[in-house]
Amino acid sequence: MNEFNPETILKEKNITIKKAAEMMGKSEQFIRIGLRNNRLPFRNSS
């Protein structure tokens, strides 16, 4: 598993579900369901 630098990640406008799952130690499905149900602490940039 790759190590992620939080400073680099914060500068990115978007990250993939795969990358978010790896960073959080969760499955991609966990991220998808959490996003769909507004249960994750991610901001919508739109």
C-alpha positions as CSV (number, residue, x, y, z in Angstrom):
1,M,0.0,0.0,0.0
2,N,1.2,3.5,-0.9
3,E,1.9,6.0,1.8
4,F,-0.1,9.2,1.4
5,N,1.1,12.7,2.3
6,P,-1.8,14.6,3.8
7,E,-0.4,17.9,2.5
8,T,-0.4,16.7,-1.0
9,I,-3.9,15.2,-0.8
10,L,-5.3,18.4,0.6
11,K,-4.0,20.3,-2.5
12,E,-5.9,18.0,-4.8
13,K,-9.3,19.1,-6.0
14,N,-10.6,15.5,-6.5
15,I,-9.4,12.1,-5.4
16,T,-10.6,8.7,-6.6
17,I,-12.8,6.4,-4.5
18,K,-10.0,3.9,-4.6
19,K,-7.5,6.4,-3.2
20,A,-10.0,7.5,-0.5
21,A,-10.6,3.9,0.5
22,E,-6.9,3.2,0.7
23,M,-6.3,6.3,2.8
24,M,-9.1,5.4,5.2
25,G,-8.4,1.7,5.4
26,K,-11.9,1.0,4.2
27,S,-13.5,-0.7,1.1
28,E,-14.4,1.2,-2.0
29,Q,-18.0,0.2,-1.4
30,F,-17.9,1.7,2.1
31,I,-16.8,5.0,0.5
32,R,-19.5,4.9,-2.2
33,I,-22.3,4.2,0.4
34,G,-21.0,6.9,2.7
35,L,-20.9,9.5,0.0
36,R,-24.4,8.5,-1.2
37,N,-25.8,8.8,2.3
38,N,-23.8,12.0,3.2
39,R,-22.1,10.1,6.1
40,L,-18.5,11.0,5.3
41,P,-16.7,14.3,6.3
42,F,-16.0,15.3,2.7
43,R,-17.0,18.6,1.3
44,N,-18.9,19.0,-1.9
45,S,-16.8,21.4,-4.0
46,S,-19.7,22.3,-6.4
